[in-house]
Amino acid sequence: MPYGSRLAAEMTRRLGRECLYTPSARLALYLALRRWCRPGARVLMSPVNDDVILFVVLAAGLRPVQAPVSVRDGNIDPAAVPESTWRNVDAVLTTNLYGIPDRVVELRRRCDELGIPLFEDAAHAIGTRVAGQPIGTFGEAAAFSLSKHVAGMAGGFLAVDDDRTRRELERLRDELLVPRRLHDDLATTLRPLARSGVRVLHLVRPVWRTMQRLGVLERGDSFRMDLHPRRLAGRAFRAPSLTAYEPWVRVDLHGYRARHGALVRGQLKLRLDRLDGDLARRAAGVSLLSGTAWAGPALRERPAHEGPPPLFRAPLMVENRDALLERLVDHGVVCGYVYDPPLDDYAGAEFVEPSPDPRAARWFAAHTLPADPLIARVIINALTKERARPANPPTADTAAATVAPCPRVR
């Protein structure tokens, strides 16, 4: 029986598409990029994205091309991508940032016109739908994460069209997996329970402050990991290779390609069985956050007939975001998944092709506070006590005054 087939069968049932299990979404995405893209291919993607995804693209031997984004949601704005860029990209990678869907219908149409593959990063978007169709069913392949909605802190899936492709990718996956170790399986199983315990016992603030003082956070005081550009430049001649890019790809999830034993897979199956309840609670939290003064346009401007989406994070727009994030820790709220600065400002033209118009990405990245819908009331109370000021996205008339570029991380 193929590795992880029980979990994959459950996801296949939910999605209506062939799925294979992977230890992480980042490995799933790497498999897709290797399967459909030749080395040197150019991949259009949003610069408001996890830096790990940038390094997965580089590890696959590809050139990341940064797209203009919508200031409304941080996802690719297809209409703002120059025709010259469209004619010179070999694939498109969506983000579905925080669970808000990319404009996949338009992106699918453009990819079909150009004869290039569309890849869906659906790590934030289990349960997100567009016109009644699940995210993860529009592209050639879609990568999902169990680290997010069900808080498994491990596990992922790659969804594809047919059984033959799935079996081909299973063989490539098995070549890339590294052997499991019992103590790693135990740590992976216990970590979600420990995190839940910290929150239930109201220990978020002391635990987080202690981790900061001890310097055990891999990203340190930055939202981005250190780039180490000289080391990174030296790895390009070895791509495609996960091993060459391991120091970057593994950040925050060192077991991203470790073969999980039955203990981990059993826990993830229990969590996946509770996914519907998780999605319902998230939708309820999004409904609360959408009614606040800090709700961004992606939360406020939904069709009246649609209910609140089950977002992984709800993007709130606030002034002085960085200082506010630090103060929220004192209220027991740690907000992760801040993607600032945008990837082109972070990595520079040596490693990515910069966006032709970076203003919307810079503003969005600098003002977004990703709020966990599962603790919506706690966040609303904390922001109220801190007298947080809402930020309004720039209009076309004020776009020239948006955030200046940040120096790239070391």
N, C-alpha and C positions, 0 to 999 in steps of 0.2 A: 504493500500500500504506500503511495507517495507520501513524503514528509508533509505533515500538516493538512492532510486531505480532509479530515473531519471539519476543521475550521473553514477550509476553503469551500466545502460543500454548503455550509451555512451562509457564507457570503454570496455564493453563487445563487442560492435560493432567494436571498434578499434583493440582489441586484438584477437577476435575470441574465447574467453574463458569466462566462467561464472565468474562474478565479484561481490563482495559486497563492499559497501562504508563503510569506517571507518574514524574517525576524524583525523587519522594520520597513517603513514606507520609503526610506532613502535607498535601501537596497532594491526595492521594487522599482523605483524610478530609474536606477542605474541599469537594471535589466532591460527596461523598455528602451532607453537611449542606446544601449549596445545593440539591441535587436534591430532597430529601425534606422539608425544613423551611422554613416561612415565616419571614421576619424577626420576631424577638421570641419565637419558640418557646423553650420551656424544656426543657433536655436534662439528664437525670439521669446523673451520672458519678461515678466515684470520686475523692476528693480526694488519694489517693496516686497521683499521675500526673505525667508530665512537664509542666512549665509551658508548653512550646510548645503542647501540646494545648489547654490553657486558652485560649491566644491564638488558636488556629485556630477554636475555638468562638465566641469573641467576634468574630473577623473575619467569620464567617458571619452575624453579626447576631443571635446567639442568647444566651439567658441560661443559664449553667451552674448546675445545681442539684447540690449536693454530697450524696452518699448516705452513710449509715452503711456501714462496711466490716467485713469479718471480720478479727479480729486474727490469724487463722491465715494469711491470704495477702494482705491489703490490697485485695482485690477487693470489689465491691458485695455486701452482705448483703441479699438481697431481702426476707427476713423482717423485717429491722429497719427497712425503709423504711415510714414511716407511711402509712396508707391515704389520708390527706389529701394527701400528696405524690404518691402514685401517681395520684390523680384529677386532679392539676394539672400533670403533665409531658406533653410532646408527643413525646418520643423518649427512648431509652436508649442510652448509649454504654458499651460494655465496655472493659476495660483488658487483661485477660489478663496481669496483671503478671508480668514476667520469664518469661513462657511458661506460668505456672500458669493454667489456664482459669477464666474466670468461670463462674458457675452459669447457663450459657446456656440450659439446658432450661427452668429455672424463669423466667428472664427472657423467653425466647421466649413462654412461655405467658402471662405477665402482659401483654406487649405485644400479643399477639393478642386478649386479653380487652378491652384498652383501645383497640384499633385504632390503635396508634402504631408507628412503625418502630423496629427494633433495629439499631444499628450496631455492628460489631465492630472494635475496634482490635486488629489481629492482628500489629502490628509486632514483638512479642516472641515470636510464637506460630506461626511456620511449623513444621509438624510436630507441633503439639499436637493431640490428639484427645480427644473426649468420647464415650463409648459407641461407639467405633469410627468416629465421624463427625469429619472435620477441622474445627478452628476455622476460621472463615471461610465456613462453609456454613449458619449458623444465622440470620443477620440479612439485612435487605434489602440491605446492602452491607458489605464488609469491606476494611479497608486493611492492606496488607502492606508490609514494608520489606526491601530488600536491603542496607541499611546495617548490619543486625544479624547474622543467622546466617551469611551468607557474607562478611561484612566488606567489602562493596563500597563502603561510605561514600557511596552514592548509589543511587537507583533505588527504585521501589516499584510496587505494583499496587493496583487497586481491583477487587474481585470482586463481580459482580452476577448476577442470576438469568437474564437473557435477552439476546439479541443486540440487540434494539431499544433496551433501556436502555443497553447498552454503547455503541452508536453515538451516542446522545444525549449521553452523558457524554464521549465522545471529542471532540465538537464544543465542549463547554464547556471541557474541558481545553486544547484548542488555542487557545482565546481567551485563556486565562490564562498560557500559556507565554511566556517571554521568549526572545529570540534567543540562541543559543549563541555563545561566543567560544572560539577555538582554545586560548588559554592556559588558560582555565578547564577545558576538556576535558582538557588535558594534566595539570593539577593534580589533577583528579578521578581520573584514571587512575593517577597516581604516588603519591597519598596512601596508599592501602592498602599499597602495596609499601614505602613509607618506614616506616609503622607496624610492619610485620612485621620490617623490618630492625632497627629500634630494639630490638625484643624479642629477636630472635635474637642480637644483639651485646651484650645485657645493658646497654643504655644507657637503660633506662626512668628510673632515678633521676636521672642528670644532665640528661637532656633535660627531664623534668618540672620539676625544680627551676629550671632555666634559664628555662623558660616562665613559671613563677610569678614569678621575679625581674623579668623583662622586662614583666610585666603584659599578656601577649598572650592570656590565657585570658578568654573573653567573660563567664564567670560570676564571675570574680575569685576571692575566697576563700569564696564562698557556693555552696550547692548549687542555689540559685535565681538566675535573672537578676534584675537590678534592675527593680522594677515600674514606676518612674516614673509614679506614679498620676495626677498632674496632666496629663501628656501623654497617658496612656492614656484618661482620661475625655474628653478632647477629640476622640478618634477615633470615639466611639460614633455620632455623628450621620452619619458617612460609611459606616457598615456597612450591608450587607455589602460588604466591600472588603479584598482582600489587600494592596493598595498602602497603605492607611491603617495597617494593622497590621504592615507589613513590618519595622520595627525589632525587633519581638518574635518574629514567626513565623520569621524567617530565622536566629535565633541557633543557632550550631554547624553550620549548613548553609546558607550564603548562596546556593547554587545550587539551592535546593529547588524552584524552578519554571523552571529554565533548560533549554531544549531540548538534550538530549544528542546529540552526534554519534555517528558510527559507531564511533569509538575507544572511547568510554565504554560504549556498548551492547555492543560485542564483548567487552570485559573482563567485563562483568556476566553475559553469556551463559556465559562460561567458568566463572565462579564459581557460577552457578546450576546448572551441570552437576555441580558437586562438592557440591551440597547434601546428598545422602544421606550422604556420608562425614562432613560437618560434623555432621549430626544424630547419627550414631553416636558420634562422639567426645564430643559434649556429653552424651549419655546415660551414657557411661562415667564422665565426670567427675562428673555428678550422683550416680551410684551411690557414688562415693568420698565426696563431701561429705555425702551423706545418713547415712553411718555415723559422723559426727563428733558431738561434744558440742554443737557450735554449730548443728546443723541445726534449722531451725524446724519446726513441725508440718506445714507444707505439704510438706516433704521427707520427714519420718519417717512420716506417717500415710497411706500409700498402700495400696490393696488388695494382698494378697500375690500375686495372679495378674497384676498389672500390672508391667511392667518400668520402669526409671527413665525419666522423660520427658526429651526433648532440650531442656532449658531454655536460654534465652538467658543468664539469670543464676540462680544458686541463692541464695535468701534465707537467709542465716545470721543468727542472732540473738545479739547480743553486747552486753555492758555497755560503757559509755564508748566508744561507736562512733566518735564524731568524732575523738577523740584517737588511736584505733586506726587509723583510715584514714590519718592523717598519718604514723604510724610505719611503716605497710605500704609506703609509698613507698621507704623505705630498703631494703626487701627486693625492690624491683623490681616492686611491685604497685600499680597505680593503679585504684581502684574508682570507676567512674562510675555513673550511673543511680540516684543517691540522691535520693529525692523527699521532702525534708524542708525546711521544715514542710509539712503538708498544704495543699492549695490554698486552703481557706477561711481558714486562719490567714495564709497568704501574701498573698492578694489582698484579703480583707475583704469585708464585705457590700455595698460599693459595686459590686463587679464579679462576685460570685458569691452565690448563696443558700447560706448556711452549712448544714452538716450538723446535723440535730437531735440527734445524739449523736456528737461528734468524738473520744471517748476512744480507741477502738480505732485510729483512723487516726493519732492523735498517738503512741501507743505504738509502733505498727508502723513509722512513718516514722523514729522516733528510734533504733530498735534494729536495723534491718535493714542488714546488710552484703551488698551484691549481689556474689556471687562468680562469676567467669567459670569455667564448668566445664572450659574448654579448658586452664586452668592450675591445675587442682584441687590437684595435689600441691604446687605452689609455694605456694599459699594456705594449705594445711594446715600445711606446714612453718613458714611465717611466723607464723601464729596460734599455733602451738605454742611457738615461740621467744619470742613476745611474751606468753605465758601469758594469752591472751585468755580472759575469763570469759563463759560462755554466759548469755544472758538468757532467762527464762521468761515467756511471755505472761501477762498478768494474768487472773485468774479473775473471775467475777462479784462475788465478795466483795471483791476488791482493785481493781476497776476505777475506783473513785472516786479512787484515788491515782495515776492515770496522769499522763503528762506534761502540764504546763501549756501553754497556747497560747504560741506564739512571736510576737514582734512582726513585722508584715508587712515584707517587704523594701522598701527605698526605691523 
